[in-house]
Amino acid sequence: MTLLKIILLAVAALLIAAAAVGLWVHSRDKAQAARVWAALEAAREADPPRFDPAMLADLPEVAQRYFTRAIAPGTPMHRTVRLEMEGSFIMNGTAMPMAARQILAPPGRGFVWQAEVGSGLMRFGGSDGYHRIEGVEDSWTKFWLRGLIPLARIGGTDDHARAAATRVMLEAVWAPASLLPQFGADWVQTGPDSAEVRFADVRDIEPMQITLDADGAPIEVWALRWSDANPERVHRLQPFGGRMLEMARHQGFLVPSRVELGNMWGTPAYAPFFLATITRAEF
């Protein structure tokens, strides 16, 4: 056997081994997402109490306006929602098609977002997730090109968990019952159409800021989020949020059906990177 053949065989063996390791790690990533999804699903309350407008009696006007519009009387107050969505994910100025499904539990508990992004040879998929149980947090961002090449595998740090916890809080607009004071939300009206919302059982993160239209539908949500999505790649508090462009009613809840979200909300540097249309919401 010539030296060249030996080298080629060695290279082939290394490539096969690398592919095998990649497939094994990818399967572990998928199993992690599936495990947390199942845990959040199992914690969903099967028969929650029903919404009564009398619950709103002592709330600020802006909160009363929101809930009167967001939850129909008699609606079971589910706080976990399963979403399906499609839209665009923007990276480095390039918009790529995106399709995803998500389970979203109340703030302080968690979420799993599973997505396929791009097309052709540049199609990649994976998940974002956050789970807190008995005070222990787990969070991740793990995406793979064609299921073989890792593009992002981060998480398991306080910085990542802190950012993920803010995401769960902001996305509570897809599960309006989670925003009720009966479940630990504290509303402070900050203007004619705006409020600050904090959550009793959420770790030390900055509160949600929400702006409503005259009828009570949310038009903006944002918060100061712990993030390194900046030119210096340094973790710091910076505004993250966006606009609720359309609303739709599902099972008695009025929730955003078309949104745009991004870093540096409300500043000249704002550029939305997530544009989504909700195609299904199931409580």
N, C-alpha and C positions, 0 to 999 in steps of 0.2 A: 504494500500500500504506500502510495507516495505521500510526501509531507503535505501536499496541497489537499489530498483527500482526507487526511487525518484532521487538518485544520477545519475543513468544511463540515466534517462529521461532528467535531467538537462544537462548532458554532451552531449547527442544527440542534444538537443536544441541549445547549444553553437556551436556545429560543424555545424549545419545547418545554423545558423546565420553567422558564419564565412565564410562558403562557399558562402552564398548569398552576403555578403559584398565583397568577393573576385571577384565574377562574375561581380558585379556592378563596382568595380574599374577597372577590366580588360576591361570592355566595354568602360569606359571613356578613358583608354589608347589607345584603338583601334580607338576611335572616334577622338582623338587628332591627331594621325598619318594620318587618312583619311582626316581630315580637312586641314592639312598642305599640303598633297599631292595634294588635289584639288586646293589649292591656288597657288602652284607652277605650276600646269598644266594650270591654267587659265592665268597666267602671261606669258606663252610661246608665243613668237611672231609667228604669223601664216604664214607670208610671209616676211621673212627677206631678206636683200640684198644678192646678190650672190658674192662668193669669186672671186677676181681678183688678179692674181699674182703681178700686179703693186702695190698693197697695201704694198708689202714687200720691196720696193725700199730703204727705209732709215733704215732698221733694221740691227742689227749685223748679221754677217755671220751665226752664229749658229741658230739664229731665222729664217733666210731665209731658211736654210737647213731643219729645222723642218717643217715649214708651207708648203714648196714645196712638202714635202712627205705626210704631214698629211691631206691636204685639196685639193681635185681635183678642177681645175678651173671650175667656174660656179656653184659650190655647194652652195645651200642656207645656210647661216651662222647661223644655229640654234645653240643656246647655252644651250638648255635644252634637256636632253637625258633620256630615260627610258631604264633601263638595267634589264636583267634577268641573273642569275648566279648560278653556283653550285660549290662545292668544299669542303674544310675542314676548320673548326674552331678549333683551338688548345687551350685547357685549361688545365693548370697544366700538360703539357706534353702529354695529350691525344687528339688525333685527332678525331673529330666528324664530320659526314657528315653535310653539310650545303646547303640549297637552299634559294635563296633570290631574291627579286625584288627591284628596286630602281628608284627613280626619282631624278635627279641631275640638279640643276639650276646653274647659274653662281656664281662664288665666291662672297661672301657677301650677297647672297640671301638665299640659303638653299638646303636641301636634306631631303629625307626620305628613310631609308633602312629598309625593312621588311623581316625578316628571320625566318626560321624554322631550328633548330639545334639539332643534336643528333638523337636517335632512341629509340623505345620501351618506357619503363617507364621513361627514361631520356630525352625524347624529349621535347624541350622548344622552345618558340617562342616569338616574340615581335618586337620592332623597335628601331632604333636610328634615331634622327632627329635634324634638326636645321632650324630656320626660322628667317629672319630679315626683318622687314617691318617698314619703316619710323623711322629707328634707334632703334627700340625695338627688342630685341632678345629673342627667346624661343628655348631651346634645351633640349633634354632628351635622356636617355637610359632606356628602360623599357622592361623587359623580364619575362615571366611567365612559370612555369613548368606545362604542361598539361592544361594551361589556368586557373589554380586554385591557385597555390602557387607562390607568387612573388619572383623571384630570384634577380632581380635588378630593382630598381625604383629610379633613380637619375636624376638630372638635375635642371634647373631653377636657376642656380648660374652663376656668372661671370666666375668662373674657368671652369665649364663644357662648357659654350658657347665659351670660348676662344679656347679650344681644338677642339670643333666641327667646328669652323670657319676655323681652319687650315686643317681639313679633307676635307672640301668643296674645298678649294684651291688646295690641292694636287690631288684631284680626277678630277680636270678640264682637265686632260689629256684624259678623256673620252668624252670631248666636246671641241675639239681643237679650235673652233671659239672663245671660252671664253678667250683664251690666246692671241688673236690679240690685238695690241695696239689700234686699232679703238674702242675697248670696254674697254679700261682703263688699259691694261697690259703694264708694262714697263720692257723691256728686257735689261739686262746688261751681256755681254759675260764675263765669268770668266776664261775661258781656251779654248783650241782648240775645245773641244767637250762639253763644259758646259756653263750654264748660270744661272743667278739669275733672278727671275721674281717676281715683285711686282704688286699689283692691287690698282688702285686709290680709289675704293669704298669699300675696305675691311678694317675692324677695325684693330687696331694696333696689328698685328701678324707678326711673322718672315716670310721672303720671301720663296718662293719655290726655291729649287735647282734642276736643271734638267741636266742630262747627256744623250747625243745622241750617236748613232753609226755613222759610216761613211756615211750612206745613209740618216740620219736625223731622224730615229726612236728613241723614248726615250727608254733608257735601265735602268735608275735609276731616281727616284724622291724622294725627302726627304725635310724635314724642321725641324727646332727647334720648338717643339710643347710643349705647356703648359700642363703638365701631372703629375699625381701622380702614374703612373705605374712604381714604383720603390720599392725596399725593405723598404725604410723609409716611404712610403706612403705620401710623401710630394710633393706638387705641385711645379714644377720647369720646366725650359726649358730643353728639352732633344730631341735628334734626333729621328724622326719617319719617316719611309719610306720603300722603298724596290725596287724590281726589276720587270721590265716588261719583261716577258719571251717569249711571242709571241704577234704578232699583227695581226689584221684583218681589212678589209675595210667594212664599213657599210654606205650606202647612201652618198658616196663621202668622208667620213672621215676615216682615218686610226687610229685605237684606240687599246689600249692594250686588248688582248683577254685572256691572262693568266698572273696572277700576284702573287707575294708573298709580304706581308707587315708585319711590326712589329715594336715594340719599340726598342730603342737604336740602330738604324741603323748605320752601320759603326763602331761599337764598338765590343769588344769581348763578350759583353752581348746580342748582337742581336740574337733573336730567333723569326722567323716569326710565327705569330699566325693566319694569314688570308691567305689562299691559294684558289684562285678563278679562274674559267674559265667562261668567258662571253659567254652565249649561245644566247643572243639576245641584240641588241642595236638599238633603234628606236628614230630618231630625229624628 
